[in-house]
């Protein structure tokens, strides 16, 4: 997992080229003019989704992905994302291979705050439970999730 801020993108030069392109996309795009939905950048190799929702008090099913690296970024609002190595997960709660999402149960190691210009890059070995309300109060959020194909 990589957790950082858009203002320090130069520090990540040399990282996976698709991840770098996704981070630059976050820095350079005015999402306020775009409706929620899926946007292709490089076919199924690099695309992003915009989504609006209200976060929740908890998320007891961390997710993982096998085909894609996730870059999660809050356009508005704030939320906690709980994280853990995938090997910490003790049970498969649900599998949705057509959407490249596996939901798990198991202990998390920590959490990161998504807000402002902070982002999280999550590789297939990173279990993550996003969408958790800060201060125990659900609030509206708008998120961009960039998907970068692993191969």
Secondary structure as GFF3:
##gff-version 3
##sequence-region A 1 151
A	DSSP	beta_strand	2	5	.	.	.	ID=ss1
A	DSSP	three_ten_helix	6	12	.	.	.	ID=ss2
A	DSSP	alpha_helix	17	28	.	.	.	ID=ss3
A	DSSP	three_ten_helix	31	33	.	.	.	ID=ss4
A	DSSP	beta_strand	37	42	.	.	.	ID=ss5
A	DSSP	beta_strand	46	54	.	.	.	ID=ss6
A	DSSP	beta_strand	63	64	.	.	.	ID=ss7
A	DSSP	beta_strand	68	76	.	.	.	ID=ss8
A	DSSP	beta_strand	79	85	.	.	.	ID=ss9
A	DSSP	three_ten_helix	86	88	.	.	.	ID=ss10
A	DSSP	beta_strand	89	96	.	.	.	ID=ss11
A	DSSP	three_ten_helix	97	99	.	.	.	ID=ss12
A	DSSP	beta_strand	101	106	.	.	.	ID=ss13
A	DSSP	beta_strand	110	114	.	.	.	ID=ss14
A	DSSP	beta_strand	118	122	.	.	.	ID=ss15
A	DSSP	beta_strand	126	132	.	.	.	ID=ss16
A	DSSP	three_ten_helix	134	136	.	.	.	ID=ss17
A	DSSP	beta_strand	140	149	.	.	.	ID=ss18
###
